[in-house]
């Protein structure tokens, strides 16, 4: 089962788990399957934090809103914009949209945050956390 991977991560000491949604389920409107998968993975996390990556750059606004609804209903802790491996990462519009539609979950903006001022704007728009590997690199080089 897919949840076995997450059980192994927890057994190996992982404190937080990131999962990427099954985008095929979303595109095929298999919303119950999406919710069930998120909740099964959360169960496998054994109390650890679960962040659900929706890969915003591949979704329409309606799909992003639907994912906010599904994650809001789920047992996950965060909704997260991106893996950072697709075409683009977090955008200001995505965080604004997610903030309007997420309920009871935190938001992580990740992928392509290029400056500290961008980071501050993401937070002002509603992000609770930032994926900041690029900013850490800037600090080390500076």
C-alpha positions in Angstrom: 0.0 0.0 0.0 1.1 3.6 -0.6 0.9 4.3 3.1 3.7 1.8 3.8 6.2 4.3 2.4 5.0 6.8 5.0 5.1 4.2 7.8 8.7 3.5 6.9 9.5 7.3 7.0 8.0 7.6 10.5 9.8 4.5 11.7 13.1 6.1 10.4 12.4 9.2 12.6 10.8 11.7 10.2 8.9 14.4 12.0 7.0 15.8 9.1 5.6 14.2 5.9 5.0 15.8 2.6 2.7 14.0 0.1 1.8 15.1 -3.4 -1.9 14.6 -4.4 -2.9 12.2 -7.1 -3.5 14.8 -9.8 -5.2 12.2 -11.9 -7.9 11.7 -9.2 -8.4 15.5 -9.1 -8.7 15.8 -12.9 -11.1 12.9 -13.0 -13.1 14.4 -10.1 -12.5 11.4 -7.8 -12.8 13.6 -4.7 -13.7 10.9 -2.3 -10.6 8.9 -3.4 -8.4 12.0 -2.8 -9.8 12.6 0.7 -9.5 8.9 1.6 -5.9 8.8 0.3 -4.9 11.9 2.4 -6.6 10.4 5.5 -4.9 7.0 5.0 -1.5 8.7 4.7 -2.2 10.9 7.8 -3.0 7.7 9.7 0.3 6.2 8.6 2.0 9.3 9.9 1.3 8.3 13.4 0.7 11.8 14.7 3.4 13.5 12.6 2.7 16.6 10.7 1.3 16.0 7.1 1.6 18.6 4.4 -0.5 18.0 1.2 1.2 19.4 -1.9 -1.3 20.2 -4.6 1.2 21.4 -7.3 -0.7 24.7 -8.1 1.0 25.3 -11.4 -0.8 22.3 -12.9 -4.3 23.2 -11.6 -7.1 25.6 -12.6 -8.4 28.0 -10.0 -11.5 25.8 -9.6 -9.3 22.8 -8.9 -7.2 24.8 -6.4 -10.4 25.7 -4.6 -11.6 22.1 -4.7 -8.3 21.0 -3.2 -8.7 23.6 -0.4 -12.1 22.1 0.3 -10.8 18.5 0.4 -7.7 19.4 2.5 -10.0 21.4 4.9 -12.2 18.2 5.3 -9.1 16.0 5.8 -7.0 15.1 8.8 -3.9 16.8 7.2 -2.2 19.7 8.9 -1.1 21.9 5.9 -1.9 22.5 2.3 1.3 23.3 0.3 1.6 25.0 -3.1 4.4 23.0 -4.9 7.1 20.5 -4.8 9.5 23.0 -6.5 10.1 20.5 -9.3 7.4 21.4 -11.8 7.0 24.5 -14.0 6.5 27.1 -11.3 6.3 27.4 -7.6 4.2 29.5 -5.3 2.5 32.7 -6.5 1.0 35.5 -4.6 -2.4 34.8 -6.3 -2.3 31.2 -5.2 -1.7 32.0 -1.6 -4.4 34.6 -1.6 -6.9 32.1 -3.2 -5.9 29.4 -0.8 -6.3 31.7 2.2 -9.8 32.5 1.1 -10.8 28.8 0.7 -8.8 26.8 3.3 -10.5 26.2 6.6 -8.7 25.1 9.8 -5.4 24.1 8.0 -2.2 26.0 7.6 -0.7 27.1 4.3 2.9 26.5 3.1 4.2 28.5 0.1 7.0 26.7 -1.6 8.9 26.8 -4.8 10.6 29.8 -6.4 10.6 32.3 -3.4 13.4 34.5 -4.7 13.7 37.3 -2.1 13.0 38.2 1.5 10.5 40.8 0.4 8.6 38.1 -1.6 8.7 35.9 1.6 7.2 38.7 3.6 4.5 39.3 1.0 3.6 35.5 1.1 3.2 35.7 4.8 1.1 38.9 4.7 -1.2 37.1 2.2 -1.7 34.2 4.5 1.2 31.7 4.3 2.0 30.2 7.7 5.3 28.7 6.4 7.7 29.2 3.5 9.9 26.9 1.6 13.0 28.9 1.7 15.9 26.9 0.4 16.7 29.7 -2.1 16.7 32.3 0.7 19.0 30.2 2.8 21.4 30.0 -0.1 21.2 33.8 -0.5 22.1 34.3 3.2 25.1 31.9 3.0 26.4 33.6 -0.2 25.8 37.1 1.3 
